[in-house]
Amino acid sequence: MQIQDQLGRTIELKNTPKRIISLVPSQTELLVDLGLQDSIVGITHYCVHPASLKELKTSVGGTKKVNFRKVKDLEPDIILCNKEENTREMVKELEKIAPVHVSDVATLDDAYHLMLDYGIIFSCSPLASTMVNSLKKKSENLKELVANSPEKNVAYFIWNKPLMVAGQGTFINEMLKLNRFHNVFDVERYPETDLEDLKNKDIDICLLSSEPFPFSEEHKALFKNVAREVKIVDGEYFSWYGSRLLEAMDYFKQFHS
């Protein structure tokens, strides 16, 4: 079977993969929700959903650095990566061990395609299609809910010292747009900023993410003079593009009640 990943790379698979290594937390959770937990043999330290998985599966390292010997010893049929989460150098080394599928998700449509692609790759298309259809309905319901809401200027923070925000071209930005939040940062990816710059942005809400930097209530005071409101938000719902999106659509409703 020949398939293409989301970078347009052609991958050759002899059969439906039965031994999977996933190096992306959101994709690991997606596999489990597609009924593929028994086929997962390797994960990262950051694959925390479901919580029981780290006790059952072998951790091969992080998302930026893995133990290639451990990966090889697990004899995977396929290794799942992501353009943003994993490095190009990692992918090249991993390709010496097994076929590598690389996702590239910046929009909801990208997420849908990934789910459907996994359905084909892992012979679970009916469940993948059901998941996509459910997610489409939930996202349409959210769009209807927010349609008449006034657009608000927001800045979404992912890191402290230095302050870093999510910019354009990110999946986070896609989730902001879905909520009728206007991202005040119109530059690509993850720019750095500072408090003086923020004061000139006319920000309605500063959204402080729980990941990758764990912003908490104590950090709110830092932003009190740069925005009319500061909120701590669950970063997984804004940045995880797998099956967690089903919960995310319900989570987002709180911003519009």
C-alpha positions as CSV (number, residue, x, y, z in Angstrom):
1,M,0.0,0.0,0.0
2,Q,1.3,3.4,-1.0
3,I,0.2,6.4,1.0
4,Q,1.1,10.1,1.2
5,D,1.7,11.9,4.5
6,Q,0.8,15.6,5.0
7,L,4.1,16.7,3.6
8,G,3.4,15.0,0.3
9,R,5.9,12.3,1.0
10,T,5.1,8.8,-0.4
11,I,5.3,5.9,2.1
12,E,5.3,2.3,1.2
13,L,3.5,-0.1,3.6
14,K,3.4,-3.9,3.1
15,N,0.4,-4.4,5.3
16,T,-1.8,-2.7,7.9
17,P,0.7,-1.6,10.6
18,K,0.4,-3.6,13.8
19,R,3.3,-2.1,15.7
20,I,3.1,1.7,16.0
21,I,5.4,4.2,17.6
22,S,3.8,7.7,18.1
23,L,6.0,10.6,18.8
24,V,3.2,13.2,19.1
25,P,1.0,13.3,22.2
26,S,-2.2,14.5,20.5
27,Q,-1.7,11.8,17.8
28,T,-1.2,9.1,20.5
29,E,-4.5,10.0,22.1
30,L,-6.1,9.9,18.6
31,L,-4.8,6.4,18.1
32,V,-6.3,5.2,21.4
33,D,-9.7,6.7,20.5
34,L,-9.5,5.0,17.1
35,G,-9.3,1.7,19.0
36,L,-5.6,1.1,18.3
37,Q,-4.2,1.1,21.8
38,D,-3.0,-2.5,21.6
39,S,-1.0,-1.7,18.4
40,I,0.9,1.1,20.1
41,V,4.4,-0.1,21.2
42,G,6.2,3.2,21.8
43,I,5.3,6.7,22.9
44,T,7.0,9.9,24.3
45,H,7.3,11.1,27.8
46,Y,4.7,13.7,26.9
47,C,2.0,11.3,25.8
48,V,-0.1,11.8,28.9
49,H,-3.6,10.8,27.6
50,P,-4.9,8.4,28.5
51,A,-2.9,8.5,31.8
52,S,-2.6,4.8,32.0
53,L,-0.7,4.6,28.7
54,K,2.7,5.5,30.2
55,E,2.5,2.4,32.5
56,L,1.7,0.1,29.6
57,K,3.9,1.4,26.8
58,T,7.6,2.0,26.3
59,S,8.8,5.6,26.3
60,V,11.4,6.3,23.7
61,G,12.2,9.9,24.7
62,G,10.8,13.3,24.0
63,T,9.4,14.9,21.0
64,K,12.7,16.6,20.0
65,K,15.0,13.8,21.0
66,V,14.5,10.0,21.1
67,N,16.5,7.0,21.9
68,F,17.0,5.4,18.4
69,R,18.1,2.1,19.9
70,K,14.9,1.8,21.9
71,V,12.9,2.7,18.7
72,K,14.7,0.0,16.7
73,D,14.3,-2.6,19.4
74,L,10.6,-2.1,19.4
75,E,10.5,-3.2,15.7
76,P,7.8,-0.7,14.6
77,D,5.9,-1.1,11.4
78,I,5.3,2.6,11.3
79,I,6.5,5.7,13.2
80,L,4.2,8.7,13.5
81,C,5.7,12.2,13.6
82,N,4.7,15.8,13.1
83,K,6.4,18.6,11.2
84,E,6.3,21.1,14.2
85,E,6.7,18.7,17.1
86,N,9.6,16.6,15.7
87,T,12.8,17.6,13.9
88,R,13.8,16.9,10.3
89,E,16.9,15.3,11.6
90,M,14.9,12.9,13.7
91,V,12.7,11.9,10.8
92,K,15.8,11.1,8.6
93,E,17.2,8.8,11.3
94,L,13.8,7.2,12.0
95,E,13.4,6.4,8.3
96,K,16.3,4.1,8.6
97,I,14.3,2.0,11.0
98,A,10.7,2.0,9.6
99,P,8.3,4.0,7.4
100,V,7.7,7.5,8.9
101,H,4.4,9.4,8.5
102,V,4.7,13.1,9.1
103,S,1.6,15.2,9.9
104,D,1.3,18.9,9.2
105,V,-1.8,20.4,10.9
106,A,-2.6,24.1,10.8
107,T,-6.4,24.0,10.1
108,L,-9.4,22.0,11.1
109,D,-9.5,20.6,7.5
110,D,-5.9,19.4,8.1
111,A,-7.0,17.6,11.3
112,Y,-9.9,16.0,9.5
113,H,-7.6,14.7,6.8
114,L,-5.2,13.3,9.3
115,M,-8.0,11.4,11.0
116,L,-9.3,10.0,7.7
117,D,-5.7,9.1,6.7
118,Y,-5.2,7.2,9.9
119,G,-8.5,5.4,9.1
120,I,-7.0,4.2,5.8
121,I,-3.6,3.4,7.2
122,F,-4.8,1.4,10.2
123,S,-7.9,-0.1,8.6
124,C,-10.4,1.7,10.9
125,S,-12.0,4.0,8.3
126,P,-15.6,3.7,9.7
127,L,-14.6,4.9,13.1
128,A,-12.4,7.7,11.7
129,S,-15.2,8.9,9.5
130,T,-17.7,8.9,12.4
131,M,-15.2,10.9,14.5
132,V,-14.7,13.5,11.7
133,N,-18.5,13.8,11.2
134,S,-19.1,14.3,14.9
135,L,-16.3,16.9,15.0
136,K,-17.7,18.8,12.0
137,K,-21.2,19.0,13.7
138,K,-19.7,20.3,16.9
139,S,-17.6,22.9,15.1
140,E,-20.6,24.1,13.1
141,N,-22.6,24.4,16.3
142,L,-19.8,26.5,17.9
143,K,-19.7,28.7,14.8
144,E,-23.4,29.3,15.1
145,L,-23.1,30.1,18.8
146,V,-20.4,32.7,18.2
147,A,-21.7,34.1,14.9
148,N,-23.2,37.2,16.6
149,S,-20.6,37.7,19.3
150,P,-18.4,40.8,19.0
151,E,-14.9,40.0,17.8
152,K,-12.3,40.5,20.6
153,N,-8.6,41.3,20.3
154,V,-6.5,38.6,22.0
155,A,-2.9,37.5,22.5
156,Y,-2.3,33.9,23.2
157,F,0.8,33.2,25.4
158,I,2.8,30.0,25.2
159,W,6.0,30.9,27.0
160,N,7.4,33.1,29.7
161,K,10.9,34.5,29.9
162,P,11.0,35.3,27.1
163,L,7.3,36.0,26.5
164,M,6.2,34.1,23.4
165,V,2.8,34.1,21.7
166,A,1.1,32.0,19.0
167,G,1.1,33.9,15.7
168,Q,-0.4,33.3,12.3
169,G,-0.1,29.9,10.5
170,T,-0.5,27.9,13.7
171,F,-3.3,25.6,14.8
172,I,-3.8,27.7,17.9
173,N,-4.6,30.7,15.6
174,E,-7.1,28.5,13.8
175,M,-8.9,27.8,17.2
176,L,-8.8,31.5,18.0
177,K,-10.5,32.4,14.7
178,L,-13.1,29.7,15.4
179,N,-14.0,31.6,18.6
180,R,-14.1,35.0,16.8
181,F,-10.9,36.0,18.6
182,H,-8.7,38.3,16.6
183,N,-5.1,37.6,17.1
184,V,-3.3,40.9,17.6
185,F,0.0,39.3,16.4
186,D,-0.1,39.2,12.6
187,V,3.4,37.6,12.1
188,E,4.1,34.0,11.5
189,R,4.4,31.2,14.0
190,Y,5.7,32.0,17.5
191,P,7.1,35.5,17.9
192,E,8.7,36.9,21.1
193,T,7.2,40.0,22.6
194,D,7.5,42.2,25.8
195,L,5.2,44.2,28.0
196,E,5.9,47.5,26.3
197,D,5.0,46.1,22.9
198,L,1.8,44.6,24.4
199,K,0.7,48.0,25.7
200,N,0.4,49.2,22.1
201,K,-1.8,46.3,20.9
202,D,-5.2,47.3,22.3
203,I,-5.8,43.8,23.8
204,D,-9.1,42.8,25.1
205,I,-8.0,39.4,26.6
206,C,-4.6,37.9,27.3
207,L,-5.0,34.1,27.1
208,L,-2.3,32.4,29.2
209,S,-1.9,28.8,28.2
210,S,-1.3,25.8,30.5
211,E,1.3,24.4,28.1
212,P,4.0,24.3,27.0
213,F,4.8,26.8,29.7
214,P,2.5,26.2,32.7
215,F,1.0,29.6,33.2
216,S,-1.1,29.8,36.4
217,E,-3.1,32.4,38.4
218,E,0.1,33.9,39.9
219,H,1.2,35.0,36.4
220,K,-2.0,37.1,35.8
221,A,-0.6,40.2,37.6
222,L,2.1,40.5,35.0
223,F,-0.5,41.4,32.3
224,K,-2.8,43.6,34.3
225,N,-1.7,46.8,32.6
226,V,-1.7,45.4,29.0
227,A,-5.2,43.9,28.6
228,R,-8.7,44.5,29.9
229,E,-9.0,40.8,30.9
230,V,-6.6,38.0,31.6
231,K,-7.6,34.3,31.5
232,I,-5.8,31.0,32.2
233,V,-6.8,28.5,29.4
234,D,-6.2,24.8,28.9
235,G,-3.6,24.7,26.2
236,E,-4.5,21.2,25.1
237,Y,-7.9,22.4,23.8
238,F,-6.3,25.0,21.7
239,S,-3.3,23.1,20.3
240,W,-4.1,19.3,20.3
241,Y,-5.6,18.5,16.9
242,G,-6.6,14.9,17.4
243,S,-9.7,13.4,19.1
244,R,-9.4,16.0,22.0
245,L,-11.0,18.4,19.6
246,L,-14.3,16.8,20.4
247,E,-14.0,18.0,24.0
248,A,-12.5,21.3,22.9
249,M,-15.6,22.4,21.1
250,D,-17.6,22.1,24.3
251,Y,-14.8,23.8,26.3
252,F,-14.8,26.8,24.0
253,K,-18.5,27.5,24.8
254,Q,-17.5,29.0,28.2
255,F,-16.0,32.0,26.4
256,H,-19.4,32.8,24.9
257,S,-21.9,32.3,27.7
